[in-house]
């Protein structure tokens, strides 16, 4: 073969080689631009789904106590709205009754991002509700009332102001989730496992639940966290405890499926959640919501706990509650100073990532039976009593 013919073939192959590289480069460029456009479109679409409420006009807010270190703790107020208006919310035909909040949780994320605990605030707790500033310049007068009256009168803004006034804790962000958003989040992770100790037929709430353990989605998941009759002996307190258990299991499900570590999964989860969210202006951009979610990525599941503000019966009305002032003040101080929970509060907590969150925890020490046929130990009795009171599986 002559050198001339070999060189000719090389010259002929070079343009083809360069053409392939150019084609590959064009494809890569097109894919990159397409991906950027998709992300941009997704961000705009998801952000448009969210209702935003500004807080910049508020005065006399609680001052955030700074702690040493490169980062500061975060306090996020999470509220569940039971408004029946809106797509996916008319679950029982009770439209037109306005909005109420049967779920209020103050979530504290430590400055080192190693611990988080949520404090449930009972809706039936009697409190001295402060005046509430509204965006239109009007003030809703305060008064002595149940906790969730603030939400009924002024939505999340009044509830946030109530939290800050009564606890001295600065609320960094708030999130309101309605029925549709709740169902969307549960469905996005393919359901959450529950355990119902006995068949439930709640004629007041139009809720039926079969007994047993199973993974639930959609309306059945919503019914489980809504039900308050024919399942426990203590009404709303039992419902609040079951909500803690469910949320802990949902968090475990989110983390176990790697949602916060996968942009695709996180986008899908946020897409489901943002259809029915109301947030403060600091979370108006979906990217900021994703950033908040990522703050939890390094927390061990055992370090995410849910507790209830210390409370007692309200003497004038046994159907109402009141905070145990001294114990509650200790809790508020720990949140303000970013300190760990007391041993007592930790022992009574529901913890995300437990092997079985459907069972109640007990602060009693273990006391095994002397033999399989002997009577239950004191600890087992306590566990069974707690389970019966709260509608949980023992």
TORLODREN-482786 format. One record per residue (C-alpha): z, y, x. Coordinates in steps of 0.02 Angstrom, whole numbers, padded with zeros to 5 digits, always signed. Layout:
// TORLODREN-482786
ZYX/...
//
This chain:
// TORLODREN-482786
+00000+00000+00000/-00050+00168+00073/+00074+00309+00102/-00038+00420-00004/-00027+00309-00160/+00163+00286-00140/+00188+00473-00128/+00080+00497-00283/+00187+00376-00382/+00346+00465-00322/+00276+00633-00377/+00232+00558-00546/+00406+00482-00569/+00498+00641-00522/+00440+00743-00673/+00484+00598-00787/+00658+00587-00706/+00684+00774-00725/+00623+00765-00905/+00753+00630-00946/+00890+00735-00866/+00835+00889-00963/+00832+00789-01126/+01005+00720-01092/+01068+00895-01052/+00995+00963-01214/+01077+00824-01314/+01244+00855-01228/+01229+01041-01262/+01185+01009-01444/+01334+00892-01465/+01451+01017-01383/+01390+01161-01491/+01398+01049-01644/+01576+00997-01604/+01626+01179-01578/+01548+01229-01743/+01634+01084-01831/+01804+01131-01760/+01775+01314-01803/+01722+01268-01980/+01870+01150-01999/+01993+01283-01940/+01921+01412-02060/+01917+01288-02204/+02094+01224-02178/+02163+01398-02150/+02082+01454-02314/+02176+01314-02403/+02345+01389-02359/+02437+01521-02460/+02520+01647-02344/+02671+01755-02383/+02713+01897-02264/+02890+01934-02206/+02859+02086-02096/+02926+02209-02224/+03098+02128-02232/+03250+02220-02162/+03428+02167-02119/+03373+01995-02064/+03486+01877-01968/+03474+01907-01781/+03416+01759-01678/+03541+01711-01542/+03448+01681-01380/+03489+01532-01269/+03458+01505-01084/+03296+01421-01034/+03108+01445-01043/+03100+01409-01230/+03201+01453-01382/+03255+01340-01527/+03157+01347-01690/+03224+01349-01867/+03100+01301-02003/+03146+01310-02187/+03058+01173-02286/+03053+01186-02476/+02980+01071-02607/+02907+01158-02758/+02906+01066-02924/+02785+01187-03007/+02669+01089-03122/+02527+01215-03114/+02388+01185-02989/+02276+01039-02949/+02369+00873-02938/+02536+00946-02995/+02531+00912-03183/+02614+00743-03165/+02714+00741-03327/+02639+00872-03442/+02774+01002-03403/+02657+01146-03359/+02703+01326-03389/+02887+01312-03337/+02866+01413-03177/+02920+01352-03006/+03083+01277-02949/+03139+01196-02789/+03237+01035-02796/+03220+01010-02607/+03278+01131-02472/+03295+01074-02292/+03335+01185-02144/+03253+01099-01994/+03322+01143-01822/+03220+01103-01666/+03317+01117-01503/+03261+01231-01363/+03229+01085-01246/+03127+00999-01382/+03230+00841-01364/+03325+00846-01529/+03293+00897-01708/+03400+00889-01863/+03368+00937-02042/+03508+00999-02156/+03486+00969-02342/+03552+01107-02456/+03595+01040-02629/+03507+01127-02772/+03666+01118-02878/+03773+01204-02748/+03856+01362-02815/+03830+01509-02696/+03842+01698-02694/+03657+01738-02698/+03614+01901-02605/+03495+02036-02663/+03315+01990-02625/+03182+02109-02561/+03007+02080-02628/+02838+02135-02556/+02808+02257-02701/+02961+02356-02652/+03071+02292-02792/+03239+02210-02765/+03297+02058-02863/+03485+02081-02888/+03598+01945-02819/+03738+01854-02908/+03842+01696-02913/+03725+01553-02959/+03655+01382-02915/+03563+01370-02750/+03388+01349-02822/+03398+01501-02936/+03336+01605-02789/+03174+01505-02781/+03148+01518-02969/+03167+01708-02963/+03079+01751-02801/+03003+01596-02723/+03019+01556-02537/+03055+01736-02488/+03216+01742-02589/+03267+01570-02529/+03238+01619-02347/+03341+01778-02369/+03477+01676-02453/+03484+01554-02306/+03495+01694-02178/+03627+01791-02274/+03741+01641-02307/+03724+01555-02138/+03684+01693-02013/+03539+01585-01950/+03373+01667-01914/+03230+01574-01999/+03077+01571-01886/+02957+01495-02013/+02954+01426-02188/+02843+01297-02272/+02829+01259-02458/+02752+01093-02509/+02706+01057-02690/+02670+00889-02771/+02488+00885-02718/+02527+00922-02536/+02664+00791-02531/+02552+00656-02600/+02414+00707-02480/+02526+00689-02327/+02590+00518-02382/+02414+00457-02417/+02352+00524-02250/+02465+00400-02158/+02422+00257-02278/+02589+00261-02368/+02775+00248-02330/+02890+00098-02355/+03030+00111-02484/+03158-00008-02555/+03212+00006-02737/+03374-00091-02771/+03339-00120-02956/+03203-00087-03084/+03203+00096-03137/+03154+00163-03308/+03189+00349-03309/+03140+00407-03483/+03184+00588-03443/+03068+00602-03295/+02942+00473-03362/+02963+00368-03205/+02953+00180-03187/+02985+00094-03021/+02983-00093-02991/+03127-00165-02890/+03095-00221-02712/+03026-00166-02545/+02847-00105-02526/+02734+00031-02457/+02699+00169-02583/+02568+00305-02595/+02516+00442-02715/+02610+00460-02877/+02726+00313-02844/+02786+00395-02684/+02812+00557-02778/+02905+00468-02919/+03023+00390-02791/+03078+00557-02719/+03085+00638-02892/+03184+00507-02987/+03366+00551-03023/+03411+00445-03176/+03437+00257-03193/+03442+00230-03006/+03604+00301-02937/+03777+00351-02994/+03777+00525-02921/+03618+00607-02987/+03549+00742-02873/+03654+00693-02722/+03577+00519-02727/+03404+00593-02747/+03436+00707-02598/+03491+00559-02492/+03337+00459-02543/+03228+00608-02499/+03306+00613-02326/+03271+00428-02304/+03092+00449-02363/+03056+00599-02252/+03132+00510-02102/+03017+00361-02137/+02867+00477-02158/+02902+00557-01989/+02917+00385-01911/+02751+00338-01990/+02667+00496-01924/+02732+00467-01748/+02698+00280-01745/+02517+00309-01793/+02498+00438-01655/+02449+00577-01775/+02516+00721-01670/+02436+00652-01512/+02262+00631-01587/+02162+00787-01630/+02059+00688-01757/+02210+00612-01843/+02306+00776-01839/+02159+00867-01915/+02148+00737-02053/+02335+00748-02086/+02332+00938-02092/+02180+00933-02205/+02280+00832-02330/+02435+00939-02311/+02357+01112-02317/+02281+01090-02489/+02450+01132-02563/+02549+01230-02434/+02629+01401-02436/+02686+01467-02267/+02748+01627-02185/+02623+01737-02095/+02673+01664-01926/+02591+01499-01977/+02438+01569-02065/+02319+01498-01933/+02298+01309-01941/+02303+01305-01752/+02479+01376-01756/+02529+01239-01879/+02458+01110-01761/+02554+01192-01619/+02715+01179-01718/+02681+00995-01752/+02652+00966-01565/+02826+01034-01529/+02893+00867-01593/+02784+00754-01486/+02914+00724-01349/+03065+00697-01462/+03131+00519-01472/+03137+00458-01651/+03323+00421-01633/+03351+00606-01601/+03276+00664-01767/+03418+00662-01894/+03445+00719-02073/+03614+00771-02140/+03685+00865-02290/+03787+01024-02282/+03970+00975-02306/+04010+00996-02491/+04137+00959-02625/+04145+00963-02814/+04149+01135-02894/+04312+01136-02993/+04255+01240-03144/+04106+01125-03174/+04105+00943-03113/+03914+00944-03126/+03904+01075-02988/+03949+01079-02803/+04011+01203-02675/+04004+01204-02486/+04158+01158-02386/+04166+01329-02307/+04256+01289-02143/+04152+01134-02105/+03990+01220-02157/+04028+01368-02044/+04049+01248-01897/+03876+01177-01935/+03795+01349-01948/+03871+01401-01782/+03802+01245-01697/+03628+01286-01762/+03641+01468-01707/+03702+01418-01533/+03582+01268-01521/+03724+01144-01499/+03727+00957-01541/+03796+00897-01707/+03977+00845-01719/+04015+00659-01705/+04060+00652-01889/+03897+00732-01947/+03795+00622-01830/+03879+00464-01895/+03829+00508-02073/+03650+00555-02030/+03487+00473-02082/+03387+00445-01924/+03198+00436-01906/+03139+00280-01819/+03280+00168-01876/+03227-00012-01905/+03271+00005-02089/+03289+00180-02158/+03305+00115-02335/+03484+00062-02299/+03628+00186-02300/+03724+00225-02142/+03912+00212-02136/+04034+00295-02018/+04154+00149-02034/+04175+00035-01885/+04106-00140-01892/+04223-00275-01954/+04137-00443-01963/+04190-00575-02087/+04291-00721-02023/+04165-00845-02093/+04004-00844-02194/+04100-00892-02350/+04237-00762-02334/+04243-00601-02435/+04141-00450-02376/+04217-00344-02239/+04278-00167-02270/+04123-00100-02183/+04007-00205-02293/+04097-00144-02449/+04077+00034-02391/+03892+00007-02360/+03868-00071-02531/+03962+00070-02615/+03860+00201-02525/+03700+00110-02571/+03748+00099-02755/+03796+00281-02763/+03631+00338-02687/+03507+00214-02760/+03471+00132-02592/+03459-00049-02538/+03619-00116-02459/
//
